[in-house]
Amino acid sequence: QVQLVESGGGLVQPGGSLRLSCAASGFSFSTYAMYWYRQAPGKERELVAAIRESDLSTMYADSVKGRFTISRDNAKNTVYLQMISLKPEDTAVYYCNARRYDNNYWGQGTQVTVSS
């Protein structure tokens, strides 16, 4: 069955770094666009970053540009989110999402907490 399993979250001090991973299985990973979303307490889920399946072009929310980098390894069926210069406002549950036509898959999320 389809699975997206996020990992790499945790507690980090402001200014620190984390790398999130999302391991995919059960579908043709290389043909799907991949996304990272996040949801902070009391807020709506928001798109953080995306990477296309075709030309590997990327996009980022304004709030994370220059600090976050999305990448993918199709040989490992994995998408990554490298996060640097983390801020307390980056605290949220981060979700991996895969989309292709009508198919839309979500992971269970990984908690990122930025606090001193």
WOWOUR-V451764 format. One record per pair of residues at least 24 apart in sequence whose ideal C-beta (glycine too) atoms are under 10 Angstrom apart, sorted by sequence separation. I is the first residue (numbers start at 1). J is the second residue. If there is no record, write none. Layout:
i:I j:J
i:I j:J
//
This chain:
i:1 j:25
i:2 j:26
i:3 j:27
i:29 j:53
i:30 j:54
i:33 j:57
i:35 j:59
i:36 j:60
i:37 j:61
i:63 j:87
i:90 j:114
i:91 j:115
i:1 j:26
i:2 j:27
i:4 j:29
i:28 j:53
i:36 j:61
i:38 j:63
i:88 j:113
i:89 j:114
i:1 j:27
i:38 j:64
i:63 j:89
i:64 j:90
i:86 j:112
i:88 j:114
i:63 j:90
i:86 j:113
i:87 j:114
i:88 j:115
i:20 j:48
i:36 j:64
i:51 j:79
i:79 j:107
i:86 j:114
i:88 j:116
i:50 j:79
i:51 j:80
i:81 j:110
i:83 j:112
i:86 j:115
i:4 j:34
i:6 j:36
i:49 j:79
i:51 j:81
i:81 j:112
i:83 j:114
i:36 j:68
i:49 j:81
i:48 j:81
i:49 j:82
i:36 j:70
i:49 j:83
i:35 j:70
i:48 j:83
i:34 j:70
i:34 j:71
i:34 j:72
i:33 j:72
i:32 j:72
i:30 j:72
i:32 j:74
i:48 j:90
i:29 j:72
i:30 j:73
i:31 j:74
i:36 j:79
i:38 j:81
i:29 j:73
i:30 j:74
i:34 j:78
i:35 j:79
i:36 j:80
i:48 j:92
i:29 j:74
i:30 j:75
i:34 j:79
i:36 j:81
i:53 j:98
i:28 j:74
i:29 j:75
i:33 j:79
i:34 j:80
i:35 j:81
i:46 j:92
i:48 j:94
i:53 j:99
i:29 j:76
i:30 j:77
i:32 j:79
i:34 j:81
i:36 j:83
i:45 j:92
i:48 j:95
i:50 j:97
i:53 j:100
i:20 j:68
i:24 j:72
i:29 j:77
i:45 j:93
i:28 j:77
i:29 j:78
i:40 j:89
i:43 j:92
i:50 j:99
i:17 j:67
i:19 j:69
i:20 j:70
i:22 j:72
i:24 j:74
i:27 j:77
i:29 j:79
i:40 j:90
i:41 j:91
i:45 j:95
i:47 j:97
i:26 j:77
i:40 j:91
i:41 j:92
i:19 j:71
i:21 j:73
i:24 j:76
i:25 j:77
i:38 j:90
i:40 j:92
i:41 j:93
i:45 j:97
i:23 j:76
i:24 j:77
i:38 j:91
i:39 j:92
i:40 j:93
i:23 j:77
i:24 j:78
i:38 j:92
i:39 j:93
i:21 j:76
i:22 j:77
i:23 j:78
i:24 j:79
i:37 j:92
i:38 j:93
i:39 j:94
i:22 j:78
i:23 j:79
i:37 j:93
i:38 j:94
i:39 j:95
i:21 j:78
i:22 j:79
i:37 j:94
i:38 j:95
i:21 j:79
i:22 j:80
i:36 j:94
i:37 j:95
i:20 j:79
i:21 j:80
i:22 j:81
i:36 j:95
i:37 j:96
i:20 j:80
i:21 j:81
i:35 j:95
i:36 j:96
i:37 j:97
i:19 j:80
i:20 j:81
i:35 j:96
i:36 j:97
i:45 j:106
i:19 j:81
i:20 j:82
i:34 j:96
i:35 j:97
i:18 j:81
i:19 j:82
i:20 j:83
i:34 j:97
i:35 j:98
i:18 j:82
i:19 j:83
i:33 j:97
i:34 j:98
i:35 j:99
i:45 j:109
i:17 j:82
i:18 j:83
i:19 j:84
i:32 j:97
i:33 j:98
i:34 j:99
i:17 j:83
i:18 j:84
i:32 j:98
i:33 j:99
i:34 j:100
i:16 j:83
i:17 j:84
i:31 j:98
i:32 j:99
i:33 j:100
i:16 j:84
i:17 j:85
i:18 j:86
i:32 j:100
i:15 j:84
i:16 j:85
i:17 j:86
i:29 j:98
i:31 j:100
i:32 j:101
i:35 j:104
i:37 j:106
i:15 j:85
i:16 j:86
i:28 j:98
i:31 j:101
i:37 j:107
i:39 j:109
i:7 j:78
i:12 j:83
i:14 j:85
i:15 j:86
i:16 j:87
i:27 j:98
i:29 j:100
i:32 j:103
i:34 j:105
i:35 j:106
i:36 j:107
i:38 j:109
i:8 j:80
i:14 j:86
i:15 j:87
i:18 j:90
i:22 j:94
i:24 j:96
i:28 j:100
i:31 j:103
i:32 j:104
i:37 j:109
i:38 j:110
i:40 j:112
i:4 j:77
i:5 j:78
i:6 j:79
i:8 j:81
i:13 j:86
i:14 j:87
i:22 j:95
i:23 j:96
i:27 j:100
i:32 j:105
i:8 j:82
i:12 j:86
i:14 j:88
i:20 j:94
i:22 j:96
i:24 j:98
i:38 j:112
i:4 j:79
i:6 j:81
i:8 j:83
i:13 j:88
i:14 j:89
i:20 j:95
i:21 j:96
i:22 j:97
i:28 j:103
i:14 j:90
i:18 j:94
i:20 j:96
i:22 j:98
i:27 j:103
i:12 j:90
i:27 j:105
i:12 j:91
i:26 j:105
i:11 j:91
i:24 j:105
i:9 j:92
i:24 j:107
i:9 j:93
i:23 j:107
i:9 j:94
i:22 j:107
i:8 j:94
i:6 j:93
i:6 j:94
i:22 j:110
i:6 j:95
i:7 j:96
i:21 j:110
i:6 j:96
i:20 j:110
i:4 j:95
i:5 j:96
i:4 j:96
i:18 j:110
i:20 j:112
i:4 j:97
i:4 j:98
i:18 j:112
i:18 j:113
i:2 j:98
i:18 j:114
i:16 j:114
i:15 j:114
i:6 j:106
i:7 j:107
i:9 j:109
i:10 j:110
i:11 j:111
i:12 j:112
i:14 j:114
i:16 j:116
i:2 j:103
i:4 j:105
i:6 j:107
i:9 j:110
i:10 j:111
i:11 j:112
i:12 j:113
i:13 j:114
i:14 j:115
i:15 j:116
i:3 j:105
i:4 j:106
i:5 j:107
i:6 j:108
i:8 j:110
i:9 j:111
i:10 j:112
i:11 j:113
i:12 j:114
i:13 j:115
i:14 j:116
i:2 j:105
i:4 j:107
i:5 j:108
i:6 j:109
i:7 j:110
i:9 j:112
i:10 j:113
i:11 j:114
i:12 j:115
i:13 j:116
i:2 j:106
i:3 j:107
i:4 j:108
i:6 j:110
i:8 j:112
i:9 j:113
i:11 j:115
i:12 j:116
i:3 j:108
i:4 j:109
i:5 j:110
i:6 j:111
//
